[in-house]
Amino acid sequence: MEYSELYVKRIRKLCRDRGIAINKLANMSDVKQSTLDNIVRGLTKNPRVKTLHKIALAFNMTLAEFLDFEELNEYSFEDDVDE
């Protein structure tokens, strides 16, 4: 799994667990719908920290809590191929 896919998986899981649609998350986080769509569809591979922070706050989490999940913690950059 690509590094960028981990954020997408995390956002989708949190939305699913909390019953929040992606468009509602955009409103809650004050992130543009198009920006969030690009992240979720994998078009934006490296979202800004500020954007991830806004998304985290919408989930009532700190950025650290948002980024603290097993797949990300266990990710190996040695397997990552820079483009």
Stockholm file with secondary structure:
# STOCKHOLM 1.0

chainA/1-83         MEYSELYVKRIRKLCRDRGIAINKLANMSDVKQSTLDNIVRGLTKNPRVKTLHKIALAFNMTLAEFLDFEELNEYSFEDDVDE
#=GR chainA/1-83 SS CCHHHHHHHHHHHHHHHHTCCHHHHHHHHTCCHHHHHHHHTTSCSSCCHHHHHHHHHHTTCCHHHHHCCHHHHTCCGGGCCCC
#=GC SS_cons        CCHHHHHHHHHHHHHHHHTCCHHHHHHHHTCCHHHHHHHHTTSCSSCCHHHHHHHHHHTTCCHHHHHCCHHHHTCCGGGCCCC
//
